[in-house]
């Protein structure tokens, strides 16, 4: 099957038709086989569909500027695509080394919510 290409890669079949949302989702998800990150495409398509509907309503009812609405698609994609990135790897030490003799090492952490707070601490000397 042939595919039309855009900046994001193959997005729609050149032949045949995709008649249901489920088929579209399967099509997008299977783009990984063509070297395309399907999660990014699915995110972009979802944002675009949401904005297209919003733009349609703004233009029909409020006579809104289409160009400004279209720019919001790109802006939203930039914001939401950050969630697709893998979490950064930590360069912190995973092992807590014992302090020198005569010293006490204290580690603590605090978590705060709107109605509560929790404090936890660990203290140890050179013996552990």
N, C-alpha and C positions, 0 to 999 in steps of 0.2 A: 504494500500500500504506500502511496506517495503522501508526503506531508508538506504543507506550506510552512515556510520558516519565517520567524520574526526575530527580534532581538533576543528573546528568551529561548529560542530554539523551535522545534516543531510543536505547534499549538493546535492545529486542526487538520483533520484529514482532507486531502484535496479531492478525494473521491468518496462517494457514499455519504451517509448522513448519520449523525448521532442524535437519536430522538429523545433520550431521557437523561435526566440529571445523573442517574446511576451510571449510565454508559459514559458520560463525560467524566465522572469521577474516576472510573476504571481507566479511561484513556489517559487522563492526567497522571494517575498513580503509576501507570506502566511506562511513563516517559523515562524513568530511571534506566531502562534498557537501551535508551538512545543517548545516554550520557548527560541527561538533563536532570537537575535536582527537582524531583516532583514535588517535594514539600514547598519549595520556593514558588513553583508555578501555581500550586494549589492555593497558597497564601495570596499570591498576586491576583489570581482569578477571583477568589472570594472577596478581596477588598474591592476589586474593580466592579464586580456585580453589585455589591452593597452601594458603592458610590454611583453607579449608573442609575440605580433605582432612586437614590437620594437626589441626584442631579435632575432626573426626569421630573420629580415632584417639585423641586425648586424652580425649574424653568417653566413648568406648566402653571404653577400656582403663584410664584413670587417673581417671575421674570428675572431670575438670578443669572449671573455671568457664568457661562459654560466653561470658559477657559480657567477661571479660578477654581471651579469644582474639579476639573480634570487634574489640575496641579495637586489637589488634595489627595488624589489616588497615589501619586508618586510619593508624597510626603508620608502618608499612612503606611505605605509599603516599607519605606526606609525605617520607620519606627518599629513596626511589627516584625520585620525580618531579623532584627537584632535578637529576637527570641529563638530564632532557628540556629544561631551560632552555638557551638559546643561551649560549655562553661569553661572559663579559663582554668588552667591547671595551677594548683597552689605550689608556690615555691617555699612555703613555710616548712619548718622542721616537723617531722611526725613523731619525733622522740624527744621526751623531756629529760634532759641530762641532770644528774644529781649535782647539787651545789657543792662547793668546797666545804671541808670540815669547819664547823663553827658558824656556818651560814644557814639560813632557812630561805627556801624558795617558795614564793606564793604565786599561784595562778588563779585568776578569777574571771568570771563572765557575768554579765548582767543582761537580762531580757526585760523589756518594758512593753506593756500594752496600754490601752486606753484606761483600763480599770485595775491593772495589776502590775506587779514587778517581781522578778525572781533574781536572786543573787546566789551564786554558787562559787565556792572557793576550795582550793586544794593547797595544803602547805606541807612541805617535807624538808628534812635535813639531809645530810650526806648519807644517812642510813636508809633513806627512802621513806 
